[in-house]
């Protein structure tokens, strides 16, 4: 039987959540799916759990590999996937009980990408719901272009009619991609950075897709972890920022409107990342060391070029202060501003 859907699950030290994740996929009754579990060199019982479920369900395939990060794990699954459609599930998340009815039944071969809604679950058990009801049933080429601009500048006026949770467009796990489309684009998930790889992957595919189907039903439960990379101090955050931006510049090579938006994104992301690293209250470095790191990245050619080419008026007023201070390398004032903000 031909496989209609391949679900790829990168799993690293998620023994606490993985059984629920796998069982939510095994609950799908259709025989024409394959579940690819990628044990990314886990040091807990993740690998054993994968093997145990594979013995119970012949639709499950398991890859054991050394730890190389979530992108490499997903790409390992992509390389062996045989389904017409590709989906991703994180090992600490799970599918909704009605996933088959609400999502799978709406797949349409006329579209290269289908996006569905999702719910969230935080560590206190509080639930949230992110809706796409504001969107049309189908996104056409011009609408997709406006959304791409929104990827790079959330303040863009033309993006406002399509604005929903940032994760809605960026995440991998609330989408189905036609495998043939991914192959035609020649796009794998970037492995050079552990941050923003899903952003880069979707930005690249959105550049080439003609139409996107919007599924109005929810099919996924995203678990919010307070200790995730995006929420905690990381010494190497600015390096990851640089790697992600380089990936984006490789996709937008010409000096055009989208490139101008990329300049805005470079500045915004510099401020966002430095706030959570250089200016983070948990950063143990002294003032001089933090200033040196700030200037080392501020003086990078791609940052300087973005500063010179950006139109600061396109940022909302609350962001412009930081943009101005970054432009003129006012480290002390930025340090004071973000340290006060981080305390709050």
N, C-alpha and C positions, 0 to 999 in steps of 0.2 A: 504494500500500500504506500502510495506517495505521501510524503510528510507535508502537511499544510503549514504547520507552525513549529519553529524551534525556539525554545525558551532557554536563554543562557543565564546561568547563575554563578557569578564569582563569589567564592566563599573563603573567608580568612578569619579564623578564630571567632566563629559565630555559633558555637555549639548550643548556646542558650536559646537562640531563635530559629536555627536551621530546621529542626523537625517541623515546626509550624509552617515555615516557608515551603518546604517540600510537599507536605501534606495538602497545602492549598492548591498546588499544581497537580498533584495526583488525583485530586477531587474532580478534575476535568474528565468527563467520561469519554470524550472523543479519542479513538485510537490513533488518529493521524497527527499526533504531536510527538515531539521529542524534547526531553528535558535534559539539558547538558549542565551538569554540576562540575564546576572547576574548583578543585581544592588547591588554593594558591599557597601551598607550603605551610598550611596551618600547623600550629604547635599544640593545639588542643585536640578534641575528639572530632573536629569537623570532618576530616577525611574518612574516619570510620563511619560516621553518620551517613555520608554520601554513599559509601559502599553498601551499607545495610539496606538503604532504600532502593538501591539499584537491583538488589537481589529480589525485592518484592515487586518491582514494576519494570517490565521489559522496555518501557518507553524511556527509561533513564539511562543516560551515558555519563560516565565519570572520567574526568581528567585529573590526574595528580601531577603537580608541577612544583618546582621550587618557587619561592616567593619573589615575584617581580612586580607586584602592584596590580591594582584592579583593572587597569587598561590592558595589560598583557594577558590577564586572565580572561577578560572578555574576548580579546582577539583570538585566543586559543580556542574558545568556543565557536567563534565566527568561522574559523578555518575548517571545522568539521561539520558545521551545520548543514543540513540538507533541506530544510523547510522552505516553502515558497515565501513565508513571512518569518521575520526575525523579531523576537522580543527579549527584553532584559528584565531580570528580577534580582534585586540585591538580597544577599543571604539573610539579612536581618529584617526584611520586609515580607509581605505575603500578598496573595491575591484575595480579592473579595469572594465571598461564597457564591455569588451569582455571576462570576466572571464569564463563564461560558455563554450565558444568555445575554448579559449586558454588553459584552465586548466582542467576543469571538464571532457571534452571529452577525455582527455589523461589518466585518472585514469585506472590502470591496476591491477587486483586482483593477478597477479603473484608477486607483490612486496608488502612489508609491509610498505614502506615509499616512497612517491613521493615528490620531491622538485621542486619548480618552481621559476622563476625569479621574481624580484620586481623592482619598481621604488621608488624614494624618493621625498619628497616635504618639503622644509625648510620653515621657518617663513617668508621669503621674497618672497615665491612663486617660488623659483628656483627648477627645477626638476633635478633628477639624475637617472641613470639607472645602475643596477648591473646585469651583465650578467654571465651566466654559460656556455657560448659557449666554454670555454676552457676545459670543462669536457666532458667525453664520455656520451652516452645516458644512460648507465647503470654503476653503481658503484658495483664492485664485492667485495668479502670479504676482499681480501688483500688491495684493494684500500681504502676501508672503514677504515681499520686499520691504514693506513698511514694518513688518514684525522683525525682520533682520536688523533694520535700523534701531528698533527697540532693544534688540540684543545689546547693541553698542551704546545707546543713549536712551535710558528709560524716561527722560524728560521730553523727548521729541513729541511735538503736538500731534503729528500724523499717526503716532503709535498708540495714542490714548484709546481709540475705539477698540483696540485689540488687547489692551492691558489686562492681565490677570496675574496670578502668582508667577514670579520669575521662573520657578521650577517647571511650570506648565510647558514652556517651550524648551528649556535647557535640559531637563532630565531625560535619561534614556528609557527609564522604566515605565513611562506612561505612553509609550508609542509602539507601533508595529511598523517595521520597514520591510519592503519587498527586497528579498535577498538579491535578486537580479539588479535592482536599482543601486544597492550598495556596491555591487561588483562593477557595474557600469561606471560609477563615479570613481572607482578605485580608491575608496575611502575606508581606511581602518581607523580605529580609535587611537589617538596619539598616546605614545608611551613615554614621551620625554618629560612629562610633568604629571604629578598626581593631582593637580588642581586644574579644573576647567577643561578636562579632556572631553566631557560630555557636551560642554558648551561649544568647543571647537568642532566636534563631530557633527552636531546638529546644524551649526552655522554653515558648514561645508555642504551638507545635504540640502539645506533650505535654499542654497544658492542655485541648485540645479533642478529642484522639484518643480513641476508645473501646477499641481493641485494637491491639496492636503484635505483629507476627510476628518471632520470633527465628530467624534462619538460623544453624545451628551451624557452617557451613563458612566458611573464610577466603577473601576475594576481593580483598584490597587490600594493597599494600605502602606503608607510610607512612615516608617518609624523615625521620629526625631530624637537624635542622640546628642546630649549636651556636650559630650566629649569629642564630637566629630572634628575633622580637620578644619572645617570652616568656622568652628566656634571656639577653638582653643589657640593658645599662643604657640607659634612655631618659629624657631630660629631661622629656618631656611625659607620662610614664606616669600621673601622678595625674590629669591632665585626662582621659585616656582612661578611667580608673577612674570618674570622675564621670559621663561620658557613658553608659557601660554601665549603671551603677546607675540612672540616670534612665530608661533604656529599660525596665529591669525593673520599676521602680515604676509605669510607665505600664501595665504588664500586670497588676499586682496592686494595685488601687486601694482595695479594701475592707480594713478592719481585721479580719482573720481569721487562721486558723492559718498559712496560707501567707505572709501579710504578716509574721507573727512570725519565720518562718524567713528572710524577706528581710532583716530587721533583723540577724540573725546573719550572713548572707552579707555585708552591708554592712561590718560590723566586720572579719570575716575577710579580705575582699578589700582593705580599707584597709591592714591589716597586711601582707598579701602584696605589694601593689603598692608600698607605701612601702619595704619591705625591698629591693626591686629598683630603687628610684629614689632617694628621699631618703636612705636609709641605705646605699646601694650604695657599695662601696669605690671604684668608678670615678667617683663623683659629684665633680666638681671644685669645687663650691660650698663656701664656708667654713661653719663651724658656725652662725653667725648667719643666713646665707641659707637654710640647710637647715631651721633651726628656724622661720623665717618661713613657708616653704612648708608645713611640717608643720601649723602652727597655722592657716594659711589654709584648708586642707582639713578639718582637725579641727573647725573652727568653722562649717563649712557646716551649714545647718539639717537636712539629711537625715542627716548623720552624728550630730549631736547628738541628733536624735529616735531614731535607732537605738540609740545608747548608753543612752538613758533607758528604752527599751522592751525591750531584749534581756534574756535570761536567761543570764547568764554561765556557769551551771552546765551548760549544754548543750554547752559546748566541752570538748574533752579537756584534761586538766591542763596539758600542755605549751603549750597555746595561751592558757590563762587568764592567765598572767603578762603576756603582751603586751596582752591585752584590758584587764587592770587598769591597766597603765601608759598605755594609750591613753585610757581613761576619765578619768583624772586628769591628762592632758596632760603626762606625765612624759617629755619629749623626751630629756633627757640620758641617762636610764636605758635608754630604747628604743635610742638611738643606740649606747650601749655594748654592749647585748645583740646587736643585729643586726650591728654591725661585727665583733664577735668571731665570730658565726655565719658571716658571709660569708667571713671569712678561712679558716674550716675548709672 
